[in-house]
Amino acid sequence: MARKRSSVRHKPRALLRGVLDSRDGKNSFVTTAEGDFFIPDSARGGASDGDLVEVAPVGGRKGGGRGRGSERPQGRVVRVIERASEVVCGRVELADPFAVVVPDNSGIPFDIFTLRADAPDVPEGAFVQVRITQFPTRHSACTGVIEAVLSEEGGGSGGIDMIVARHKLETVFSESALAEAAQVAVDEAEALAEGYADLRQRVVFTIDPADAKDFDDALSLERVRDASGRLLWRLGVHIADVSAYVPWNSALDIEARRRATSVYLADRVIPMLPPALSEEVCSLKPGQVRCAFTCDMLVTDQGQVLQAQFYPSLICSKTRFTYGQVQQLLDTEGEGPVSLEGTGVGETMVRKLKAASVLAQAMGRRRATAGGIDFSTVEAKVRLDGEGAPVGVELRQKTDATTLVEEAMIAANEAVARHLFGKDFPCLYRVHDAPAGEALAALVPVFREFSWFSRSGAALLGHGSPFVIQSVLEESHGRAEEELVSNLLLRAMKRAVYRPVNDGHYGLASKAYCHFTSPIRRYPDLVVHRMLKAALFKRPQLFDQEVAALAWIGEHSSYMERVAETAARESQTLKLAEYLEPRVGETFAGVVSGVSSQGLFVRLERGVTTELQLGGAIEGFLPLRYLGPEYFMFDPDRYTLTGADTDQVFRLGQPLQVVLSRVDLATSRLDLRL
């Protein structure tokens, strides 16, 4: 007898959704509710980096090749649901009747065809912003319209404009936000009437980089006695009271929330708040009375914070220091009167600064004892002339002066987080999860290449103990590979993020941590100010609305922080490349910072025949063909290249002398040879 067909219709299996990540230009992945899928280039279906897509698993297959995709299930893009952006930046290649735009984002796998007749004056090689009018299909190419020429050549301000456009950074404030900012002013009488503490006579000072314009934190330090007569330090951290001028859901707040952070590029600052606030009314400028939010902490000589008090205040900064000036004062022997141009520094202030430095060192030691990790990093800042051309490089690294400020800010941030957590009050915490054990264990074969790395360290590193990481950093200190080791460990760490849940801060060994000290330039700090005020005083009308948005604010702020960091790094790399372009043919001392089957990445430390110092701030690539005529074998576990005939080994951390053979300003790439 014939079998009857079932009348029940089976629902087709729902496809998985996720955002395509192809930022490195080599591998593509989609994170879905059922895990990560490796997407081969042939299966991207015309999707670009950041697109929301539907993915179908490819039965039983794993991602190909070494590294990131090798163990993940393979999938294919079935449909693009939503494009990440219709605006793309890229370089123009002329091919009549078209001007073809080649995207500078390697995650976009197609070129955009525009009609040359629509923009006849755009030259070959120009960097442009193009709006896509039709995305590619199986049967047609991607088409678009050129909206703006960002640079007719590589480099220059046009290069920075490219970075701004690529990352979609907002550079113009709305008229409503500017109108609100124009109405803001400091009213001392009104502030005192509202209960602001009068600290205008307290000796308060700021310490910032020489080129800073937004001073959002100030310090004070005095000897006091507690109720039992014990002699303690009263460390005052005074933060710009931005929340007094930027209420929730105002035009200023909506703009600041969307931007989430100020962006510090090589040649400009894109502020989170209009300059009328960020550089004037909120900025703790010397000799100007300002509204602040004060955190007064009672601290022992051993760096232990015993008590903290929070309250709005009126302050007047007595002196504005740069980090360089403070370091000069700290390096001065004795406590006699010192005078630096523009500061009028005397004996009392010198004593305060030296006492503050000693206290900061004690606080740092206490944090290290608890498991805090201090990474050694060097930041290169390109010095520009009035036309934006690079004229020098400044290396910024940790000093006693920067430690003085950093430890005070960490203590205040911890104190605020402890207070809000102790009251079970809403807060946007700064969370740093412990690193994955496998990420640290993967470094063991690399570190075994260094003679100082111990067997006990190899056995314990994968467990994620912060004290083992401290030990590795201490062992590498002062060696050629010090910065490399620090960077490798730093890369193995998870990123700190913002969350409305207190999950602690691994890197600082803090059980509760938040950002409170920079509300002019970071939106989460502004949120924390509002939370702290609500905990101390009456909750504002829309407080519950802001609390409900904390999770989204944390996620968005974490994302925008990454965007800002990437843009800042790209701008500095571009200017460093411009600075080195006239030095093609010169020899540099460097350290191998990366090893691949294609060649070596080398961080340039200094010029060999000049006094040029780069501090490893820029990296070049030395292709395999320049290592010699023999065949080199790549070991992906130890990150080494070994010559088949001579057994010559190139490894991470190895000092090399290299010649700068080419600079490509379009990509900020440096090509090197031995």
Phi and psi in degrees as a GROMACS rama.xvg file:
@    title "Ramachandran Plot"
@    xaxis  label "Phi"
@    yaxis  label "Psi"
@TYPE xy
-67.3447  141.552  ALA-2
-77.8206  138.162  ARG-3
-79.9337  140.913  LYS-4
-76.7102  134.177  ARG-5
-63.9563  139.723  SER-6
-85.4711  -5.85623  SER-7
-82.2363  125.503  VAL-8
-91.2017  126.127  ARG-9
-81.599  135.918  HIS-10
-71.3518  134.962  LYS-11
-63.9911  145.205  PRO-12
-65.1113  129.795  ARG-13
-66.1601  136.214  ALA-14
-77.4519  153.377  LEU-15
-83.6505  148.482  LEU-16
-119.88  148.663  ARG-17
-176.773  175.359  GLY-18
-98.904  129.534  VAL-19
-72.5835  128.159  LEU-20
-115.243  108.242  ASP-21
-135.411  40.9235  SER-22
-66.4278  -28.6278  ARG-23
-83.0841  -3.42692  ASP-24
73.8795  -0.116704  GLY-25
-115.079  -42.0189  LYS-26
-124.396  150.748  ASN-27
-125.672  140.95  SER-28
-139.24  153.178  PHE-29
-129.962  123.721  VAL-30
-92.3493  121.912  THR-31
-123.747  179.427  THR-32
-65.2139  -19.9487  ALA-33
-105.492  18.6857  GLU-34
109.944  -175.691  GLY-35
-90.0493  142.721  ASP-36
-123.066  134.123  PHE-37
-82.1717  129.429  PHE-38
-114.341  109.703  ILE-39
-63.8163  156.771  PRO-40
-56.7636  -35.2599  ASP-41
-71.9657  -10.227  SER-42
-115.461  16.5852  ALA-43
-79.6693  -17.5846  ARG-44
59.6469  32.5006  GLY-45
78.5016  7.33707  GLY-46
-77.823  149.118  ALA-47
-113.691  167.138  SER-48
-54.2792  128.607  ASP-49
92.2621  -9.14496  GLY-50
-71.1606  143.092  ASP-51
-83.6994  122.952  LEU-52
-131.785  161.836  VAL-53
-101.188  135.935  GLU-54
-124.565  139.537  VAL-55
-114.449  129.771  ALA-56
-63.3096  145.343  PRO-57
-102.653  110.012  VAL-58
-41.2114  113.766  GLY-59
74.6394  -5.62919  GLY-60
-84.7356  148.151  ARG-61
-111.927  159.536  LYS-62
-61.6094  144.784  GLY-63
-89.7983  161.296  GLY-64
81.057  175.699  GLY-65
-78.2387  158.973  ARG-66
90.6223  -138.97  GLY-67
-59.1109  -34.7885  ARG-68
-99.638  0.984099  GLY-69
-69.3582  -28.2329  SER-70
-109.926  5.94372  GLU-71
-97.3068  147.044  ARG-72
-62.7405  147.977  PRO-73
-92.4999  147.465  GLN-74
-141.791  175.075  GLY-75
-135.463  145.944  ARG-76
-78.1716  121.669  VAL-77
-90.0199  -38.1048  VAL-78
-156.554  141.698  ARG-79
-89.5863  118.097  VAL-80
-83.6301  -45.0432  ILE-81
-147.059  129.976  GLU-82
-78.3615  142.59  ARG-83
-66.7256  -36.6543  ALA-84
-162.275  146.316  SER-85
-96.2349  -4.72302  GLU-86
-111.482  128.396  VAL-87
-131.332  147.73  VAL-88
-108.239  146.965  CYS-89
-175.523  -178.672  GLY-90
-100.54  140.524  ARG-91
-88.1687  132.836  VAL-92
-121.487  120.982  GLU-93
-83.5371  131.384  LEU-94
-151.928  85.6343  ALA-95
-44.9994  136.011  ASP-96
-90.7645  20.3983  PRO-97
-110.316  154.491  PHE-98
-114.292  106.127  ALA-99
-89.3346  126.895  VAL-100
-98.8582  117.348  VAL-101
-93.9428  112.456  VAL-102
-58.7636  140.953  PRO-103
-83.7355  -7.96301  ASP-104
-88.7231  111.68  ASN-105
-66.0402  -11.2555  SER-106
-80.4147  -5.70779  GLY-107
-100.263  112.892  ILE-108
-89.4535  17.5675  PRO-109
-141.638  155.547  PHE-110
-90.6097  160.037  ASP-111
-112.987  123.579  ILE-112
-92.8859  123.972  PHE-113
-121.338  156.584  THR-114
-81.489  127.572  LEU-115
-62.9751  -29.2582  ARG-116
-64.8745  -24.9386  ALA-117
-76.4799  -21.7456  ASP-118
-144.484  68.595  ALA-119
-67.0147  -20.1644  PRO-120
-91.0167  -2.22343  ASP-121
-76.6372  120.649  VAL-122
-83.2097  163.817  PRO-123
-58.1746  134.148  GLU-124
87.1904  -4.3471  GLY-125
-67.2155  148.43  ALA-126
-94.5801  127.813  PHE-127
-133.233  165.218  VAL-128
-109.059  124.807  GLN-129
-123.585  138.737  VAL-130
-99.8421  125.907  ARG-131
-77.3015  126.52  ILE-132
-99.2563  -24.9276  THR-133
-149.066  121.916  GLN-134
-76.5467  156.993  PHE-135
-68.4026  148.536  PRO-136
-125.805  -175.861  THR-137
-65.112  -23.3537  ARG-138
-113.87  -5.1167  HIS-139
-144.832  151.382  SER-140
-81.2448  168.315  ALA-141
-78.8108  134.907  CYS-142
-124.046  158.434  THR-143
-165.87  -173.924  GLY-144
-132.096  130.628  VAL-145
-72.1589  123.249  ILE-146
-96.6819  -34.0401  GLU-147
-155.766  145.493  ALA-148
-95.4694  116.122  VAL-149
-86.5471  -32.5061  LEU-150
-163.361  135.372  SER-151
-83.7189  -9.29036  GLU-152
-139.185  -177.863  GLU-153
-77.9842  164.615  GLY-154
68.8697  -160.272  GLY-155
62.8885  -172.564  GLY-156
-63.7364  -27.4341  SER-157
-60.3365  -35.0165  GLY-158
-63.7878  -41.6759  GLY-159
-67.1948  -38.7665  ILE-160
-59.3654  -36.284  ASP-161
-60.659  -43.8504  MET-162
-64.2857  -42.5932  ILE-163
-59.9279  -46.3994  VAL-164
-67.7286  -40.8653  ALA-165
-61.1955  -39.2458  ARG-166
-94.127  4.84944  HIS-167
56.4496  44.409  LYS-168
-79.6338  132.266  LEU-169
-79.4925  127.869  GLU-170
-115.324  -8.69069  THR-171
-122.333  132.644  VAL-172
-88.5677  149.651  PHE-173
-67.1563  156.365  SER-174
-61.3693  -37.713  GLU-175
-66.8439  -38.4654  SER-176
-67.1388  -41.764  ALA-177
-64.8856  -36.9339  LEU-178
-65.682  -41.3785  ALA-179
-64.3596  -42.2832  GLU-180
-62.9022  -34.9137  ALA-181
-67.4364  -22.2926  ALA-182
-86.1801  -9.29236  GLN-183
-80.2758  137.591  VAL-184
-154.843  155.713  ALA-185
-84.3623  120.873  VAL-186
-115.156  97.8727  ASP-187
-62.7755  -43.4806  GLU-188
-62.9349  -43.7669  ALA-189
-65.8402  -40.3636  GLU-190
-62.0707  -44.1629  ALA-191
-64.2625  -38.5921  LEU-192
-65.071  -30.0085  ALA-193
-83.3019  -2.43228  GLU-194
103.91  9.93859  GLY-195
-65.7969  132.674  TYR-196
-69.9124  139.446  ALA-197
-88.8472  100.727  ASP-198
-112.212  24.1109  LEU-199
-65.6782  -21.1861  ARG-200
-94.1408  -9.01098  GLN-201
-69.9018  143.561  ARG-202
-77.8164  100.944  VAL-203
-115.664  142.361  VAL-204
-143.899  157.222  PHE-205
-114.827  150.681  THR-206
-133.854  119.619  ILE-207
-146.807  169.629  ASP-208
-59.9739  156.445  PRO-209
-61.5466  -30.4807  ALA-210
-96.8302  10.1585  ASP-211
-71.1019  144.116  ALA-212
-121.04  -22.4694  LYS-213
-105.669  100.499  ASP-214
-95.6776  99.3412  PHE-215
-103.862  -0.816008  ASP-216
-138.501  142.898  ASP-217
-136.549  159.755  ALA-218
-125.45  157.09  LEU-219
-147.931  155.287  SER-220
-150.487  126.546  LEU-221
-141.592  155.681  GLU-222
-86.0152  130.629  ARG-223
-138.989  167.333  VAL-224
-115.305  139.321  ARG-225
-82.4842  -173.403  ASP-226
-61.7449  -27.004  ALA-227
-90.186  1.26445  SER-228
89.3509  4.08253  GLY-229
-72.9477  136.456  ARG-230
-82.0292  121.607  LEU-231
-132.692  173.197  LEU-232
-98.8353  136.612  TRP-233
-103.934  103.787  ARG-234
-94.7086  114.768  LEU-235
-99.7085  125.651  GLY-236
-113.481  114.697  VAL-237
-112.475  119.34  HIS-238
-115.049  139.069  ILE-239
-51.0368  131.491  ALA-240
-86.8857  65.4473  ASP-241
-63.1472  -35.3406  VAL-242
-63.54  -18.5326  SER-243
-69.0018  -23.2771  ALA-244
-112.04  -13.9372  TYR-245
-124.703  82.7187  VAL-246
-73.6279  157.253  PRO-247
-56.2179  134.259  TRP-248
68.508  11.3912  ASN-249
-72.9947  168.043  SER-250
-60.318  -39.6752  ALA-251
-63.091  -41.5848  LEU-252
-66.6246  -42.991  ASP-253
-62.5758  -40.7687  ILE-254
-66.1099  -44.5437  GLU-255
-64.8655  -38.9454  ALA-256
-63.2266  -41.6173  ARG-257
-68.4002  -43.1939  ARG-258
-71.4456  -40.7704  ARG-259
71.9907  -23.5879  ALA-260
-161.042  152.832  THR-261
-76.2458  151.413  SER-262
-118.281  123.384  VAL-263
-105.292  95.7833  TYR-264
-90.8885  171.158  LEU-265
-61.3875  -34.3187  ALA-266
-118.165  4.86755  ASP-267
-165.965  164.558  ARG-268
-117.63  131.124  VAL-269
-102.791  101.224  ILE-270
-77.061  154.248  PRO-271
-74.9088  -31.8295  MET-272
-118.785  150.726  LEU-273
-56.0848  148.49  PRO-274
-54.6411  -29.0013  PRO-275
-58.3414  -28.2776  ALA-276
-96.9469  -53.6542  LEU-277
-65.9814  -32.5422  SER-278
-109.073  -7.62634  GLU-279
-124.005  -88.2125  GLU-280
-60.9114  -38.6425  VAL-281
-88.2956  -24.0731  CYS-282
-70.6303  130.488  SER-283
-81.746  69.498  LEU-284
-76.6236  147.138  LYS-285
-63.7971  138.577  PRO-286
78.2279  2.99633  GLY-287
-115.048  129.82  GLN-288
-72.3411  132.01  VAL-289
-137.383  149.617  ARG-290
-77.2377  135.875  CYS-291
-137.932  167.683  ALA-292
-117.541  115.226  PHE-293
-98.8245  137.463  THR-294
-117.922  105.797  CYS-295
-95.6774  124.219  ASP-296
-119.784  135.461  MET-297
-92.1908  121.689  LEU-298
-128.25  137.463  VAL-299
-78.5151  167.718  THR-300
-62.0564  -22.4583  ASP-301
-87.1832  4.40218  GLN-302
87.0336  13.8034  GLY-303
-89.7976  125.97  GLN-304
-83.073  116  VAL-305
-91.49  -31.6284  LEU-306
-157.567  148.358  GLN-307
-137.521  143.378  ALA-308
-131.015  137.663  GLN-309
-123.512  135.808  PHE-310
-167.279  150.145  TYR-311
-71.9526  147.199  PRO-312
-147.214  164.529  SER-313
-108.82  124.725  LEU-314
-127.923  164.593  ILE-315
-141.285  106.406  CYS-316
-61.0074  129.373  SER-317
-84.5669  -31.9645  LYS-318
-147.595  141.444  THR-319
-109.865  116.134  ARG-320
-103.459  153.327  PHE-321
-98.0223  160.82  THR-322
-59.5763  -38.2248  TYR-323
-63.4041  -40.9446  GLY-324
-64.6323  -42.7991  GLN-325
-64.8902  -41.4964  VAL-326
-63.0592  -37.5669  GLN-327
-61.7409  -41.7243  GLN-328
-67.8837  -40.0599  LEU-329
-66.8281  -30.2367  LEU-330
-80.3912  -10.2957  ASP-331
-75.1985  129.751  THR-332
-71.8396  144.272  GLU-333
76.774  -173.925  GLY-334
-128.91  25.7725  GLU-335
-70.6454  170.798  GLY-336
-64.2109  137.836  PRO-337
-128.966  142.054  VAL-338
-128.519  118.819  SER-339
-108.558  140.956  LEU-340
-55.0265  127.619  GLU-341
85.1553  -2.43784  GLY-342
-116.013  -29.9588  THR-343
60.7265  38.633  GLY-344
-73.3591  133.279  VAL-345
-121.356  -171.387  GLY-346
-60.4459  -41.2098  GLU-347
-62.6044  -44.1803  THR-348
-68.0064  -37.7669  MET-349
-60.908  -42.8602  VAL-350
-62.3835  -41.8851  ARG-351
-60.9416  -46.6961  LYS-352
-63.6777  -41.8885  LEU-353
-68.6398  -37.5919  LYS-354
-66.5523  -40.5302  ALA-355
-63.6115  -37.0142  ALA-356
-67.0421  -44.1509  SER-357
-61.2773  -41.9418  VAL-358
-64.3533  -41.7566  LEU-359
-62.4128  -40.0836  ALA-360
-62.5486  -39.9522  GLN-361
-65.5203  -40.4546  ALA-362
-65.0887  -38.7826  MET-363
-65.3905  -41.5361  GLY-364
-63.5681  -40.3604  ARG-365
-62.7343  -40.5658  ARG-366
-67.3509  -40.3455  ARG-367
-63.5789  -38.3992  ALA-368
-61.5208  -32.8469  THR-369
-80.0533  -10.2282  ALA-370
115.824  7.20051  GLY-371
-65.7048  142.635  GLY-372
-111.597  130.65  ILE-373
-115.047  104.925  ASP-374
-84.9867  142.658  PHE-375
-90.2409  111.594  SER-376
-131.158  149.628  THR-377
-122.209  127.665  VAL-378
-108.665  128.745  GLU-379
-98.8678  129.575  ALA-380
-120.496  123.175  LYS-381
-79.3879  131.473  VAL-382
-89.2358  128.705  ARG-383
-112.869  153.786  LEU-384
-88.7117  -174.189  ASP-385
-63.978  -20.1046  GLY-386
-94.7034  1.91644  GLU-387
85.9523  8.39464  GLY-388
-86.9932  139.824  ALA-389
-71.6865  134.271  PRO-390
-125.69  -4.70657  VAL-391
-178.515  173.708  GLY-392
-130.811  129.328  VAL-393
-107.609  131.653  GLU-394
-99.2951  121.239  LEU-395
-108.501  121.618  ARG-396
-138.803  172.191  GLN-397
-65.4124  132.466  LYS-398
-132.906  175.28  THR-399
-61.5658  -33.041  ASP-400
-68.513  -44.6954  ALA-401
-68.9364  -34.9611  THR-402
-63.2424  -38.6511  THR-403
-53.9124  -48.2803  LEU-404
-73.5404  -44.8297  VAL-405
-59.4555  -45.5649  GLU-406
-66.5853  -36.5109  GLU-407
-64.6657  -41.6964  ALA-408
-67.2398  -41.9562  MET-409
-59.8342  -44.0106  ILE-410
-62.1028  -42.3949  ALA-411
-66.8072  -42.9012  ALA-412
-61  -42.2941  ASN-413
-65.2659  -41.6842  GLU-414
-62.0937  -42.6139  ALA-415
-65.6883  -45.1737  VAL-416
-62.6002  -42.64  ALA-417
-61.1673  -41.543  ARG-418
-62.9599  -49.2531  HIS-419
-69.5127  -38.6627  LEU-420
-66.489  -39.4491  PHE-421
-63.946  -30.3413  GLY-422
-89.2968  1.68651  LYS-423
54.016  43.1812  ASP-424
-104.473  147.187  PHE-425
-56.9429  142.749  PRO-426
-158.045  152.538  CYS-427
-101.725  102.822  LEU-428
-84.7904  154.79  TYR-429
-97.4855  111.735  ARG-430
-112.416  134.128  VAL-431
-129.35  107.711  HIS-432
-75.5587  154.973  ASP-433
-63.2437  147.933  ALA-434
-69.3974  154.249  PRO-435
-69.4765  135.787  ALA-436
-59.1188  -36.9219  GLY-437
-68.7467  -30.2807  GLU-438
-66.2577  -39.205  ALA-439
-74.4314  -40.3736  LEU-440
-61.7979  -30.9469  ALA-441
-65.6059  -18.4031  ALA-442
-83.9392  -15.4157  LEU-443
-58.1443  -48.6678  VAL-444
-60.0891  -32.3257  PRO-445
-69.0174  -47.6968  VAL-446
-69.3492  -24.7611  PHE-447
-65.1734  -16.1854  ARG-448
-71.2512  -14.1505  GLU-449
-101.076  131.863  PHE-450
-63.3153  -26.3045  SER-451
-79.7293  -12.9029  TRP-452
-76.1918  121.88  PHE-453
-87.9542  161.32  SER-454
-65.5692  -38.3758  ARG-455
-63.321  -37.1852  SER-456
-64.1147  -40.0854  GLY-457
-62.4583  -37.6871  ALA-458
-74.0338  -31.4041  ALA-459
-100.25  -18.539  LEU-460
-59.1829  -41.1487  LEU-461
-65.743  -15.2876  GLY-462
-78.0439  -11.3063  HIS-463
79.3341  16.6944  GLY-464
-66.1845  126.584  SER-465
-64.2997  -25.5894  PRO-466
-72.9844  -32.2623  PHE-467
-68.3903  -40.497  VAL-468
-63.0586  -42.0568  ILE-469
-56.3554  -44.1765  GLN-470
-62.8687  -42.7953  SER-471
-62.56  -42.4073  VAL-472
-63.6406  -40.1735  LEU-473
-66.7014  -40.6121  GLU-474
-65.119  -33.6304  GLU-475
-85.6579  -8.31299  SER-476
-60.6276  131.973  HIS-477
84.2639  -3.52938  GLY-478
-96.0097  165.631  ARG-479
-60.3445  -31.6323  ALA-480
-92.4988  9.75076  GLU-481
-53.9804  -52.2407  GLU-482
-67.9917  -35.0413  GLU-483
-62.4749  -46.9275  LEU-484
-60.2776  -44.1109  VAL-485
-60.9176  -42.7093  SER-486
-67.1425  -40.1583  ASN-487
-63.6363  -43.2215  LEU-488
-66.4733  -37.9448  LEU-489
-63.9052  -39.9603  LEU-490
-65.8995  -29.4026  ARG-491
-74.835  -17.8312  ALA-492
-72.3282  154.15  MET-493
-80.5513  155.288  LYS-494
-73.4283  141.738  ARG-495
-74.2199  141.468  ALA-496
-135.784  172.302  VAL-497
-102.797  129.539  TYR-498
-141.616  151.243  ARG-499
-81.4976  7.70175  PRO-500
-117.505  135.482  VAL-501
-84.2389  101.029  ASN-502
-109.589  14.5085  ASP-503
78.0616  171.487  GLY-504
-127.558  105.271  HIS-505
-60.3558  -50.0445  TYR-506
-63.4832  -30.9895  GLY-507
-97.7404  -0.363215  LEU-508
53.8092  42.8284  ALA-509
-111.673  132.603  SER-510
-77.4865  -21.5566  LYS-511
-150.693  127.298  ALA-512
-146.852  143.065  TYR-513
-146.277  173.086  CYS-514
-105.293  117.974  HIS-515
-123.833  -19.156  PHE-516
-95.3751  -0.680391  THR-517
-137.759  59.2049  SER-518
-72.1607  -14.8302  PRO-519
-70.3938  -32.9218  ILE-520
-119.257  -5.07175  ARG-521
-133.314  124.725  ARG-522
-66.1307  -39.4465  TYR-523
-55.8664  -34.3507  PRO-524
-64.4775  -39.6334  ASP-525
-62.9387  -40.4795  LEU-526
-61.4595  -44.912  VAL-527
-63.3999  -37.9914  VAL-528
-58.2681  -44.9613  HIS-529
-64.9933  -40.132  ARG-530
-63.6039  -42.8598  MET-531
-65.7597  -41.5133  LEU-532
-63.0628  -40.0201  LYS-533
-65.7572  -33.9149  ALA-534
-72.706  -34.1191  ALA-535
-84.4961  -33.3178  LEU-536
-126.661  -154.527  PHE-537
-77.8642  138.856  LYS-538
-69.107  135.421  ARG-539
-70.9888  167.79  PRO-540
-59.5447  -42.494  GLN-541
-98.7168  22.141  LEU-542
-60.0572  -44.9134  PHE-543
-61.9149  -32.9458  ASP-544
-65.5169  -41.816  GLN-545
-68.1448  -39.8722  GLU-546
-60.7744  -40.7781  VAL-547
-63.594  -25.0451  ALA-548
-91.7626  -0.409268  ALA-549
-58.0062  -42.4635  LEU-550
-62.2034  -45.7431  ALA-551
-65.1381  -42.8788  TRP-552
-59.6464  -42.6847  ILE-553
-62.6462  -45.2156  GLY-554
-65.8024  -45.1649  GLU-555
-66.0312  -42.8974  HIS-556
-64.6295  -37.4738  SER-557
-63.7015  -41.1882  SER-558
-66.1782  -46.9326  TYR-559
-66.5924  -29.952  MET-560
-61.8512  -43.0445  GLU-561
-64.9943  -41.087  ARG-562
-60.3776  -47.0268  VAL-563
-62.9627  -42.1373  ALA-564
-64.0015  -42.1991  GLU-565
-64.0165  -45.1967  THR-566
-62.6469  -42.8842  ALA-567
-62.6505  -43.6839  ALA-568
-64.5799  -43.0346  ARG-569
-63.1017  -37.3624  GLU-570
-67.7357  -40.3727  SER-571
-67.5535  -40.2823  GLN-572
-62.8953  -40.5606  THR-573
-61.5129  -47.1565  LEU-574
-68.1529  -33.5142  LYS-575
-64.5282  -40.1473  LEU-576
-63.6044  -42.2613  ALA-577
-60.1877  -41.4113  GLU-578
-64.4838  -33.7132  TYR-579
-89.1285  -13.0029  LEU-580
-55.5841  -43.6015  GLU-581
-69.6183  -7.49617  PRO-582
-101.786  16.1205  ARG-583
-58.6661  131.442  VAL-584
101.313  -14.0413  GLY-585
-82.1099  158.007  GLU-586
-99.7691  139.205  THR-587
-129.755  147.589  PHE-588
-88.8758  133.564  ALA-589
-144.617  179.207  GLY-590
-131.728  135.456  VAL-591
-65.8802  119.697  VAL-592
-110.921  -9.46354  SER-593
-159.591  145.599  GLY-594
-131.721  129.798  VAL-595
-136.173  174.868  SER-596
-69.2316  -12.0322  SER-597
-97.2692  -15.8155  GLN-598
154.007  -157.683  GLY-599
-118.396  141.323  LEU-600
-97.8756  133.07  PHE-601
-128.138  125.021  VAL-602
-85.522  123.956  ARG-603
-80.4819  127.091  LEU-604
-95.7662  -46.0339  GLU-605
-164.767  162.616  ARG-606
-76.7836  143.404  GLY-607
-80.0803  -38.0745  VAL-608
-105.073  2.06431  THR-609
-129.321  175.595  THR-610
-92.5222  14.3371  GLU-611
-65.025  123.175  LEU-612
-111.169  124.945  GLN-613
-114.821  -17.0039  LEU-614
58.8862  25.9233  GLY-615
71.9172  20.045  GLY-616
-81.9864  -14.2077  ALA-617
-135.521  144.924  ILE-618
-116.486  140.019  GLU-619
-120.091  169.525  GLY-620
-118.018  131.75  PHE-621
-112.311  104.509  LEU-622
-63.8068  153.846  PRO-623
-56.1361  -34.9198  LEU-624
-65.5116  -19.5033  ARG-625
-90.2057  1.33066  TYR-626
-85.159  -15.1723  LEU-627
139.954  170.683  GLY-628
-76.6186  -15.6398  PRO-629
-79.8015  170.878  GLU-630
-85.2414  131.635  TYR-631
-109.82  131.926  PHE-632
-97.3151  131.919  MET-633
-96.1262  126.444  PHE-634
-104.514  107.997  ASP-635
-73.7401  -15.8259  PRO-636
-85.1686  -43.6711  ASP-637
-92.1334  -7.70687  ARG-638
53.7873  62.4808  TYR-639
-133.305  154.988  THR-640
-118.59  126.097  LEU-641
-122.759  127.961  THR-642
-69.3118  130.917  GLY-643
-67.7278  -31.0945  ALA-644
-92.9337  -42.6939  ASP-645
-101.531  -10.4826  THR-646
62.4048  17.1055  ASP-647
-65.6233  133.542  GLN-648
-116.821  132.525  VAL-649
-110.838  128.357  PHE-650
-138.594  165.343  ARG-651
-58.1753  140.49  LEU-652
83.0168  -2.73086  GLY-653
-76.2414  127.818  GLN-654
-69.2968  140.321  PRO-655
-141.138  150.916  LEU-656
-105.297  128.402  GLN-657
-131.109  157.717  VAL-658
-107.394  132.029  VAL-659
-76.1561  111.655  LEU-660
-99.8507  -23.0337  SER-661
-163.097  144.151  ARG-662
-124.322  123.977  VAL-663
-107.666  103.004  ASP-664
-68.8428  -23.9665  LEU-665
-64.2114  -33.6016  ALA-666
-116.673  0.580331  THR-667
58.8577  28.9154  SER-668
-92.445  137.625  ARG-669
-110.528  126.252  LEU-670
-100.465  136.018  ASP-671
-124.632  161.949  LEU-672
-144.535  159.262  ARG-673
